[in-house]
Amino acid sequence: MSRILADCHLHFEGCLPPAEIQRLAQRAGHSFANEAAFESARRGSRNAQEFLLLYAEVCRLFRRPEDYVGAAIAVAESLAADGLRYAEIYVSPEISARFGLDPAACLEAIDVGFREALETHGILCRILLDAVRHWGPESADRVLDLYEKMPLPSIVGFGLGGDEASVPASAFGGIYLRARSLRLRTSVHAGEWAGPESVRDALDALRPDRIDHGIAAASDPELMARLAGEDTILCISPSSNLATGAVAHVSAHPLKKLLDAGVRVALSADDPALFATTTSGEYRFAREKLGLEDDTLQTLAGNAFHAAFCSREERDAGLRGLQSGLSW
């Protein structure tokens, strides 16, 4: 496959290429310096809680803000090698703060790395500020406080990740109003590990521009009709859904059902390092395992650019590049 792709649902630490994980682990004196140790931990994570623990363990590899510069360059280089020219990547300042690092310095370091990567690898990486849902609205407010103090141009959006069953969406209604007042676009994780009500609650309470995952909506025809009618794009990650147990087996994945209902979908890799995938790999998976045709894959790839929190010029350039690519 040779395409100019976009991915709007990626997480920074979950994008680290294996060599970068080993480099950071060696410096930190962590067992993940042994590739086999990381691979064993990755394969052993089979549900939501185990995945969150693994993600936290990868976050522990960062011991100083400067670590984030090289990591950002490595992430961007890896994504560019996969054919991406545009990526939106969640960064969680409260995670670095909980590990004793200055979140502002870490965020600025990532921005530096992404800007360098644009010059050297031709990929435009944007930052989505991520609030960890199970840490509550106060934590989310601190994320926006940080943005007000340092509104880096690379920051284009705000979203909510973490355990979607932990705190109701309504608790974050004021947070999302504040994010929009700061001219940030918004997304939210919903409908992956919780049911269709989590998607409905997110739509009602938060009014996000798009939803990450959202696959549980497939069990609710009225909700699917609402998503289609409101043109809400779902950024779906099939490999992630299977690896965390959100979907029991390949034949049960609801991607085709959502598409048949008129819901707009974009494919995303979510945490490629943790799920042994890539963005282009998700397209291959959708074709080979879920039976999607080339014209549908083309539509999904276009939807990723339409979902992006980018300028019209950046979107148009991406869509032109997509049209000029080779066959799927």
C-alpha positions, 0 to 999 in steps of 0.5 A: 500500500502506498498512500498519504494517510492521516491518523487522528487517534494516537497516544504518544507513549503508545506510539513509541517504536520498539527501539525507542522503548529499549533506549528509554528503558536502558537509561531508566534501568527498566526491564523493558530494555530487554525486548522480550520482557516488553513483548511478554508484558504486551502479550499478557495484557488482554483487558482494559485494566491490564492495558492501562497498567502496561501503558502506565509502565511505559510512561515510567520510562521517562525520567526527565523532560529532555527524554521527550524530544528524542521520543517525539522525533522517533514517534514521528519518524515511525509514523512517517515511515508508515505513510502518514503525513498528518497525525494527531497525538494525545499527550497527557500532561497529568501523567508526567506530573504524577511521575514527578516531571514538569508537565510544561517542560515535557509538553514543550519538549514534544513540541520541539521534537515534532517541529524538528520531525516536520523538517526532517521527515515531512510529517505534520504532528499535532498535539491533542491534550489528553485528560485522564477520565478516572482522575476526575474533572479537577485533573482535566482543569489543570490540563487546560490551565497548562494550555492557557499558560503556554498555548503552543501552536501545535496543540489543536484539541482536547480529549478525554481518555482513560477508564470510560466507566469511571466518571460520568461524562456529565462531570466534564461538561464544564471542562468541554465548554472551557476547552471550546472557549479556548478555541480547542477542538474536542474529542472523547473516548467512549463506547469501547469498554462501556456500552452505547449509553457512554456514547450517548452521554458523551454526545449529550454532555460534551458535544464533541467534534468526534468520538474515539472508538464508539463501537458500542453504538452498533448495538443501538440503531437509534444511536447509529442513526443519530451519529449518521445524522449529526455526521459525527466521525468515529475514529475506530481501531480494530486491532485495539478493540480485539487486543483489549477484549472490547470485541471478542473475535474478528467476526464480531467486530461491528465496523461493517455494521456501523458503515452500513448504518451510514456512520462515518468512520476513520481508521486509527492505530490508537497505540501501535506499539502496544497492539503490534499494529500501524495505521496502514496495518489497520487498513490491511486488517480491514481489507483482509479480515473484515472484508472491506472493498478498496473504495470503502477503504478510500472513503475511510482514509478520506474521513480521517482528513475530514475528522482532523483538527487542521486547516482547510489548506492542510486538509485539501492537501491531504485529500489531494495526496490521498487521491494520487496514491497507488492502489490499496 
